[in-house]
Amino acid sequence: MTTLPSVTFNEPGDILYVELEESSVAKTRAYGDDRLVDFGSDGQVIGAEFIGIASSVDLRGLPESERLRDAITSRGNRKLAVLVDPV
């Protein structure tokens, strides 16, 4: 059983995936070409995929950006700059 949230990085593909909830994906919404957010059947964000992240992850304008940021900074094993909307 995975401890959630979980953060995985696929080095060959340069893809970061953040899983917030263990649930089936009902819908995926693209936020540009390199950011995909997965939603469960109840409409809650269950995960997000970031493609071609290099050294930073852009969370600006994404739903649940605070939860995603917290997961990346606490569970991620890479040093990444995390870009978020100003408070």
Secondary structure, DSSP 4 states (H G I P E B T S, - for coil): -PPSSEEEEETTTTEEEEE-S-----EEEESSSSEEEEE-TTS-EEEEEEES-TTEEE-TT-TTHHHHHHHHHHH-SS--EEE----
